[in-house]
C-alpha cells in the first residue's frame, strides 16, 4: 500500500471529533494511535484494544504523522552534555 492509499484511510470532518484527524469510519484520533505507539504499545496491542481497525489504519496514522512533521516542527529541547 502506498502513501496516498494509506492517507486515504484518514478523514478530517469538522462535525466529527472536533475536526481532528481520525481513522476513516471511526472516531479514533490519529494522535491517540500515535501516542499509544510512542508509549510502547505494539501494533497488535492497538488492534486488540480497537478491534474495528486494521493494521493498515495504524500504518495510515504513522504516515499522517510523518506528513505532519514535514509541515510543522515541535520545539524539542537540545541535549547538552554535562
ABEGO torsion letter per residue (X at the ends): XBAAAAAAABBBBAABGGGBBBBBGBABBAAAAAAAAAAGBBAAAAAAABAABBAAAAAAAAAAAAAAAAABBBBBBBBBBX
